[in-house]
Amino acid sequence: MFKKSDFFILLAVMISFVISAYLWFVIKDPQQAIFTAIWIPAIFTFGIYFKLCALMRQKK
């Protein structure tokens, strides 16, 4: 069900989340933390797009 590329996408999301939490709670820079946090949906979107492209190639 999960491929290696799926784990890389999830890893990128987790790294973005950890960096965002670090910026928010440790550095106390909410503007940078929010900017980093908005990467999470973008990373998921790219992951979904590439997954759909791969599925469409398999159907042909």
MODAJO-V264882 format. One record per backbone hydrogen bond with DSSP energy under -0.5 kcal/mol. CO is the residue of the C=O (numbers start at 1). NH is the residue of the N-H. E is the energy in kcal/mol with one decimal. If there is no record, write none. Layout:
CO;NH;E
CO;NH;E
This chain:
3;7;-1.5
4;8;-1.6
5;9;-1.9
6;10;-2.3
7;11;-2.3
8;12;-2.3
9;13;-2.1
10;14;-2.5
11;15;-2.5
12;16;-2.2
13;17;-2.4
14;18;-2.6
15;19;-2.5
16;20;-2.3
17;21;-2.7
18;22;-2.5
19;23;-2.6
20;24;-2.2
21;25;-3.0
22;26;-1.9
22;27;-1.9
23;28;-0.5
23;29;-2.6
28;30;-0.5
29;33;-2.1
30;34;-2.5
31;35;-2.0
32;36;-2.4
33;37;-2.2
34;38;-1.7
36;39;-1.3
37;40;-1.2
38;42;-0.8
39;43;-2.9
40;44;-2.3
41;45;-2.4
42;46;-2.4
43;47;-2.3
44;48;-2.6
45;49;-2.5
46;50;-2.6
47;51;-2.1
48;52;-2.6
49;53;-2.3
50;54;-2.0
51;55;-2.1
52;56;-2.4
53;57;-1.9
54;58;-1.6
55;59;-1.5
56;60;-1.0
